[in-house]
Amino acid sequence: MHVGERRGDTAELRTALLRMRRATGLPVAFGGLLDERPRAPLRIGELSGTSSDVLRGLAISPGSGLGGRSIALARPCAVTDYPVARHISHEYDEPVAAEGLRSVLAVPVVVRRRVRAVLYGALRTPQPLGDRVLDAAVAAARDMEQALAVRDEARRLAAPAPGPDGPAPRGTAAWEAVREAHGELRALAPRIADPAVRAELLAACGRLAAAAGAPGATGASAGAPRVGLAPREVDVLAAVATGATNADAARRLGVGPETVKGYLRSAMRKLGAHTRLEAVVAARRAGLLP
């Protein structure tokens, strides 16, 4: 994984932890990413609400401790009182005790059947966490899964084209930057009062979409369906394509999160998509996004 890709995944992890803290009310959250090496450890890299850095950099082996158990099983795990929990191993008791954590949950972030990260939430008192807390933590993990899946698809579509007669090779990092710029320009366009300048900016966005080699913006490929999306629906998809959450897209576009949800639902319906990822992929194939 390239440095830029790792940085993007780290940003998604940070967002997911903050979202989980807000949704669950848990005072402490932390987490880490796994790389692609077999049996590679998860390294705790993001902390929220902790009183020290004792957990930062901790390497969690699959199967070990609460997080390792969650990785091995690819499902959420929780303990009411970490120091005396019987169904986990206790290699990490010292740093957990140093931070004063007792009731802890771990939720894996699973993309295409591979655990990519683990979100932890914790209390400093031993008490059951309850279904509401667990459901909210799982929802935060699912949001991160969707965001990572979209990023993965964007990287796949940005891979160099094979064959001497295909489009010129494109570096993944470079085309990630193009897509980020496209989303920013789409968000900027509605704020421009001059209609002529606004039209020129949107035309430039169309050229960016066409430059990716996608069908649609300047000529659809054979059999590609013509999809008519409203400008704001394209704006929302452009934000989602960069891994933005609904809240992130709302801030970027200057609208409310519920408005973003409405545009996204409408775009998904028109594109025949059932998930955010499917909508982004369909929009790329239709030449609406780079």
Buried (B, 14 or more C-beta within 10 A) or exposed (E): EEEBBEEBBBEBBBBBBBBBBEBBEBBBBBBBBBEEEEEEBBBBBBBBBBEEEBBBEBEBBBBBBBBBBBBBEEBBBBBBEBEEBEEBBBEBBEBBEEBBBBBBBBBBBBBEEEBBBBBBBBBEEBEEBEEEBBEBBBBBBBBBBBBBBBBBBBBEBBEEEEEEEEEEEBEBEEBBEBBBBBBBBBBBBBEBEEEEEBEEBBEEBBEBBBBBBBBBBEEBEEEBEEBEBEBBBBBBBBBBBBBBBBBBBBBBBEBEBEBBBBBBEBBBEBBEBEEBBBBBBBBBBBBBBB
